[in-house]
Amino acid sequence: MGTATHVAQVFTRDPLTGPGTLARLFSILARHAPGAVPGPRGDGGGSARALRSAHAESSGEIFWDSPSPMRVRGGVHPMFYPTDTHATITLECNNAVAGPDGLVGFVREASTTFGADFGYVDVLPGPAAANGEPPGFVYLTPQNLQAWLPEIWWGMVLGPAYVDLIGGDVVASTPAREVTRLGPATYWLQLSEHLTQPPTGADPLERQRREVAAHLGERLFWKAGRTSFAVPRFAATGAGRR
């Protein structure tokens, strides 16, 4: 197997603080990428040691991590602050833990279960370091969603906020390899059949990205010199706790 490092994120207006939320989330992860489920370190299955944040609540923020070669990094970031618009689920792992198919299944089911506005799966740029650490990567944040979408990812969930903004008929007719309706106003878009790590300095999906961006609307996406962007209006819904 190769050493590509994959990343997946889900953004939902569900605060992810309800009773049993993490149990539901990890049951979805176990169905699609069992090696990425947090558990005791050294259990032989490649699962990661779970570390709660200072919030230290049963439904609080949680991070998990495992060493190479079964590299896993994950995080669940519920809404805590008054300016929060989305709770975030993040997962990064190499394909010895979960390949693209597992992450796609996880993102799609998590998105429909928790009513996500946006989600994606992609491969991190560049090779892992000699010590097994994946390359640096700038993850999408809820603040990005309020300003623009930085790019077209290999696989994307467009939820109700984006479908309402773009138009259901437009999203449904996107010129992508796969367009699947996941719910009444939620779609999965996938640029190609397989996700492969691109060679350095090359993007084999550049044409597909351009075509999809042009179809959905160029103003959704960041571009140097662009001063006006199309974005959903996300109200701050954070619980206001610290």
Helices and strands as residue ranges (DSSP letters): E 5-12, H 21-32, G 34-36, E 49-52, E 62-66, E 72-77, E 87-94, H 100-114, E 116-123, H 142-147, E 155-158, H 160-166, H 168-172, E 178-183, E 186-190, H 206-216, G 218-220
